Amino acid sequence: MREEDVDAAHVTSMESFDAYSRSRGEEPEPMPDPSTIPPRYVHLIRTDPGGCWVAEEDGRIMGCAIAILREGVWGLSLLTVHPDRQSTGLGRELLQAAWRYGAGARGWIIMSSGDPRALRSYARLGLTAHPVFVAEGEPRGMSMPDGVRLGSLADQGLCDAADRFVRGAAHGPDIGAYLAMGLTMVVAEDRGYAMIRPDAGVRQLAAFDEDGARDVLRGALAHLEGRKIAVESLSALQAWAVPVCLDAGLQLRAGWGALFTGGDVGPFTPYLPSGAFL
């Protein structure tokens, strides 16, 4: 993938996601703020050029795959195929290209949709599937716990340390990319952090213990109070988060996919991974 491919790759991805939503009888998700799109793609093209691929036919991009590698841990950030070319083997070829990028990795992470084809493909990689719940709604009654505040790039050291503790690898430059994409950081001093998007919810959270994780999540939900949001990737490992979500008035439902992990990804708790940076 080249930087000039970004707009076309994003359009193909949105068409794929919209078609999947309609196949389930659901309304497609709202289009994200256009200003947040290029930073994600361009950031990963620059940090992981060997993991970013597109499939082009007659000058038109029909699919893309983006994989990242951070301190030995590989993650699949994106895999989409245009609805007209699904079930033709194109997705398999893109996945293989992205998977090869992690050939020397010691750990692997994928957040999958509920599409049976995707679930089958990731299971065949030898990864373990973790069913997930989602908590959604408008958080109410939350307040910033003592020691919890809004963060900035000056808190990069805390983010890296918490990431290494829970997933065996720091996100490093991805933290700056999050901020460039318009996300907000919430920090519990020396305990953990979360990245939140006002129009969507909690997008990533890592902490050194469950008490710290709960305080970070309370702070994140307090900052998001009154907005329609979601807390995703609530696998069995993240049971610590459920009481906080319920106290905030969020509703639990079965997730729309699964989390796949393999190899050494640390304890993976207390941790809420993101779809973009795993």
Secondary structure, DSSP 8 states (H G I E B T S, - for coil): --GGGHHHHHHHHHHHHHHHHHHTT--------GGGHHHHHHHHHHH-GGGEEEEEETTEEEEEEEEEEETTEEEEEEEEE-GGGTTTTHHHHHHHHHHHHTTT-SEEEEEEES-HHHHHHHHTTT-EEEEEEEEEE---S----TTEEE--GGGHHHHHHHHHHHHSS--TTHHHHHHHTT-EEEEETTTEEEEEETTTEEEEEEESSHHHHHHHHHHHHHHTTTS-EEEEEE-GGGTTHHHHHHHTT-EEEEEEEEEEEEE------SEE--TTT-
